[in-house]
Amino acid sequence: MSLLTGTETVAFLEKSKVIVIGLGGVGSWCAEALVRSGLGNISLVDADKVCASNTNRQIQASSRSIGRYKAEVLEERLLEINPSCLVKSFPSLFTKETAQLFEIPSADYIIDAIDTLPHKLDLIEFANAHGQRFFSSMGMAQKLDPTLIRTADIWKTSGCPLARLVRQNLKKRGFCGHFTAVFSPERLPERLPERLPERLPEQLQGAYKKPLGSAVTVTAAAGMILASLVLQDAYFRCTPSRQGGILGDVQ
């Protein structure tokens, strides 16, 4: 990274703190990419436990981690990569009521990989109120082509059902701020399972409440792009001749 970005950027990343909220198929890969790139401080927020259906796309999910909190398993993995990184796991749900638990105002960057709309909207408003750099993933289910993933100001997104709902509901809340969204306009038809077993194993219960297929090639790519936004922003901050960069027109 020093050879690529210079020592100033690496030093900046070592001193920076990122909070990743939502550790599924997008957020888990984003967190690992940041730590492998030299980030010195990361907080992991997710209330869910690993289940068998997570193993197709979530980096901390394996046969040995089923039933454990995603945040705690990922914390262990990241510390194996870089024992010097300060990693905090919060096996809790982000809501308006719990927002103060996660030390969000102390972060340099906030990554939103939440897939539930009300909590996503609450995080967007909370992050905007505190002024941190904020990058948000839109929907990555029902997609197969990672090359279609794009970044844009939230108000310039198109073709993504979740992004549309985010825009509509932010308008209803009177939100007029700006942030970078990672999205894909690709839309494949939803496919219900052809046949559900009469009795599901405990670790699969709940997986079919709203069955949307996801491919790791897409979710991981979105996570990598989110991490890249942090790395690029750090580079532009530390390189005077490149200040503004690709994010200059968004934030």
Phi, psi and omega per residue, in radians:
M1 nan -0.649 3.089
S2 -1.085 -0.717 3.119
L3 -1.143 -0.517 -3.099
L4 -1.487 -0.788 -2.970
T5 -1.978 -0.259 -3.057
G6 1.693 2.740 -3.078
T7 -1.201 -0.490 -3.132
E8 -1.103 -0.737 -3.140
T9 -1.161 -0.733 3.126
V10 -1.091 -0.741 3.114
A11 -1.119 -0.666 3.112
F12 -1.109 -0.766 -3.141
L13 -1.132 -0.660 3.126
E14 -1.081 -0.523 -3.115
K15 -1.653 -0.084 -3.043
S16 -1.567 2.688 3.094
K17 -2.126 2.282 3.088
V18 -2.122 2.392 3.010
I19 -1.915 2.154 3.097
V20 -1.856 2.063 -3.098
I21 -1.960 1.984 -3.018
G22 1.794 1.923 -3.010
L23 -2.049 0.726 3.104
G24 -1.533 -2.492 -3.061
G25 -1.155 -0.322 3.089
V26 -1.746 -0.983 -3.030
G27 -1.105 -0.615 -3.110
S28 -1.138 -0.720 3.127
W29 -1.228 -0.620 3.087
C30 -1.063 -0.809 -3.120
A31 -1.053 -0.798 -3.128
E32 -1.125 -0.721 3.140
A33 -1.074 -0.679 3.141
L34 -1.144 -0.769 -3.130
V35 -1.186 -0.692 3.097
R36 -1.156 -0.334 -3.139
S37 -1.631 0.053 3.027
G38 1.798 0.178 3.088
L39 -1.050 2.408 -3.052
G40 -1.683 -0.225 -3.040
N41 -2.663 2.130 -3.124
I42 -2.474 2.416 3.045
S43 -2.014 2.450 -3.042
L44 -2.083 2.140 -3.062
V45 -2.151 2.070 3.052
D46 -2.970 2.284 -3.099
A47 -1.544 -0.178 -3.018
D48 -1.419 2.760 3.008
K49 -1.806 2.691 3.107
V50 -1.166 2.329 3.034
C51 -2.192 2.941 -3.031
A52 -1.047 -0.598 -3.096
S53 -1.268 -0.150 3.097
N54 -1.390 -0.292 -2.954
T55 -1.227 -0.191 3.131
N56 -1.448 -0.152 -3.020
R57 -2.658 -0.152 -3.055
Q58 -1.880 2.264 -2.903
I59 -1.184 -0.461 -3.130
Q60 -1.585 -0.073 -3.071
A61 -1.513 2.192 3.077
S62 -2.624 3.047 3.134
S63 -1.091 -0.456 -3.116
R64 -1.492 -0.305 -3.082
S65 -1.762 -0.026 3.136
I66 -1.019 2.299 3.136
G67 1.641 -0.180 3.130
R68 -1.701 2.753 3.116
Y69 -1.158 2.314 -3.127
K70 -0.999 -0.745 -3.080
A71 -1.098 -0.732 -3.096
E72 -1.243 -0.676 3.102
V73 -1.136 -0.739 -3.133
L74 -1.179 -0.634 3.074
E75 -1.001 -0.797 3.132
E76 -1.069 -0.745 -3.124
R77 -1.116 -0.773 -3.099
L78 -1.163 -0.631 3.113
L79 -1.219 -0.468 3.030
E80 -1.205 -0.565 3.116
I81 -1.276 -0.831 -3.141
N82 -2.471 1.653 -3.123
P83 -1.090 -0.310 -3.129
S84 -1.451 -0.226 -3.138
C85 -1.285 2.405 3.061
L86 -1.491 1.890 -3.089
V87 -2.010 2.230 3.067
K88 -2.113 2.295 3.086
S89 -1.921 2.416 3.109
F90 -2.187 1.682 3.106
P91 -1.359 1.102 -3.052
S92 -2.427 2.792 3.126
L93 -1.565 2.357 3.038
F94 -1.373 2.168 3.024
T95 -2.501 3.033 3.052
K96 -1.000 -0.657 -3.072
E97 -1.300 -0.541 -3.091
T98 -1.718 -0.047 -3.013
A99 -0.932 -0.635 -3.084
Q100 -1.245 -0.234 -3.098
L101 -1.287 -0.359 -2.932
F102 -1.755 0.125 3.065
E103 0.987 0.674 -3.080
I104 -1.067 -0.703 -3.133
P105 -1.050 -0.333 -3.129
S106 -1.506 -0.069 -3.072
A107 -1.481 2.620 3.012
D108 -1.499 -0.564 -3.135
Y109 -2.407 2.549 3.034
I110 -2.141 2.260 3.079
I111 -1.891 2.151 3.106
D112 -1.784 1.930 3.042
A113 -2.166 0.589 3.123
I114 -1.373 2.477 3.141
D115 -1.940 0.066 3.062
T116 -1.822 2.214 -2.962
L117 -1.032 -0.896 -3.081
P118 -1.009 -0.759 -3.134
H119 -1.227 -0.581 3.092
K120 -1.114 -0.792 3.125
L121 -1.102 -0.725 3.127
D122 -1.083 -0.726 3.139
L123 -1.151 -0.719 3.127
I124 -1.022 -0.812 3.138
E125 -1.148 -0.724 -3.114
F126 -1.131 -0.805 -3.127
A127 -1.132 -0.723 3.137
N128 -1.091 -0.664 -3.133
A129 -1.150 -0.490 -3.103
H130 -1.709 -0.125 2.960
G131 1.394 0.215 3.112
Q132 -1.376 2.807 2.984
R133 -1.129 2.320 -2.973
F134 -2.389 2.189 3.111
F135 -2.185 2.334 -2.974
S136 -2.241 2.354 3.062
S137 -1.623 2.359 3.009
M138 -1.598 -2.822 -3.031
G139 -1.265 2.327 3.123
M140 -2.106 0.156 3.047
A141 -1.433 2.834 3.124
Q142 1.041 0.659 3.139
K143 -2.399 2.580 -3.130
L144 -2.173 -0.334 -3.001
D145 -1.904 1.756 -3.119
P146 -1.176 -0.315 -3.130
T147 -1.260 -0.163 3.114
L148 -1.558 -0.102 -3.125
I149 -1.184 2.397 -3.094
R150 -2.311 2.920 2.981
T151 -2.144 2.503 3.121
A152 -2.893 2.832 2.950
D153 -1.004 2.491 -3.082
I154 -0.917 -0.609 -3.092
W155 -1.336 -0.153 3.125
K156 -1.877 0.099 3.102
T157 -1.270 2.709 3.138
S158 -2.722 2.676 3.036
G159 1.394 -0.012 -3.111
C160 -1.958 2.057 -3.115
P161 -1.003 -0.728 3.141
L162 -1.170 -0.722 3.111
A163 -1.061 -0.664 3.106
R164 -1.094 -0.767 3.113
L165 -1.133 -0.669 3.102
V166 -1.088 -0.828 3.137
R167 -1.060 -0.816 -3.101
Q168 -1.071 -0.786 -3.079
N169 -1.328 -0.515 3.040
L170 -1.142 -0.694 3.087
K171 -1.072 -0.745 3.126
K172 -1.080 -0.560 -3.140
R173 -1.466 -0.056 -3.130
G174 1.375 0.315 -3.138
F175 -1.406 2.257 3.132
C176 -2.274 0.345 3.131
G177 -1.368 -3.102 -3.097
H178 -2.313 2.527 3.030
F179 -2.782 2.791 -3.127
T180 -1.455 2.246 3.098
A181 -1.967 2.505 3.025
V182 -1.824 2.139 -3.032
F183 -2.596 2.920 3.052
S184 -2.391 2.323 3.102
P185 -1.411 -0.085 -3.114
E186 -1.132 2.395 3.107
R187 -2.419 2.035 3.047
L188 -1.818 2.697 3.138
P189 -1.148 2.499 3.073
E190 -1.237 2.414 3.141
R191 -2.145 2.078 3.056
L192 -1.363 2.591 3.063
P193 -0.973 2.394 -3.100
E194 -1.111 -0.605 -3.138
R195 -2.678 2.202 3.080
L196 -1.653 2.420 3.065
P197 -1.132 2.632 -3.114
E198 -1.078 -0.660 3.123
R199 -2.249 2.121 -3.141
L200 -1.560 2.540 2.983
P201 -1.015 2.649 -3.072
E202 -0.959 -0.713 -3.083
Q203 -1.252 -0.200 3.105
L204 -1.788 -0.146 -3.126
Q205 -1.106 2.334 -3.100
G206 1.661 -0.267 -3.099
A207 -1.224 -0.359 -3.061
Y208 -1.895 0.306 3.104
K209 -1.091 -0.792 3.053
K210 -2.461 1.461 -2.979
P211 -1.279 1.910 3.057
L212 -2.149 2.190 -3.133
G213 -1.297 2.534 3.110
S214 -2.396 2.484 3.115
A215 -1.946 2.316 -3.121
V216 -1.058 -0.519 3.139
T217 -1.105 -0.477 3.115
V218 -1.575 -0.865 -3.091
T219 -1.105 -0.721 3.122
A220 -1.147 -0.683 3.110
A221 -1.078 -0.703 3.103
A222 -1.126 -0.697 3.090
G223 -1.101 -0.705 3.108
M224 -1.134 -0.650 3.117
I225 -1.168 -0.714 3.077
L226 -1.034 -0.801 3.107
A227 -1.092 -0.681 3.139
S228 -1.093 -0.621 3.105
L229 -1.074 -0.677 3.076
V230 -1.146 -0.820 -3.104
L231 -1.100 -0.738 3.133
Q232 -1.154 -0.720 3.127
D233 -1.092 -0.733 3.094
A234 -1.071 -0.734 3.134
Y235 -1.090 -0.802 -3.125
F236 -1.136 -0.630 3.111
R237 -1.127 -0.600 -3.032
C238 -1.691 -0.022 -3.124
T239 -2.129 1.653 -3.030
P240 -0.895 -0.671 -3.085
S241 -1.242 -0.224 -3.116
R242 -1.984 0.191 -3.087
Q243 -1.030 2.480 -3.034
G244 1.756 -1.139 3.030
G245 0.908 -2.718 -3.071
I246 -1.265 -0.283 -3.098
L247 -1.713 -0.007 -3.037
G248 -1.049 -0.548 -3.099
D249 -1.551 -0.010 -3.112
V250 -1.864 -0.802 -3.059
Q251 -2.236 nan nan
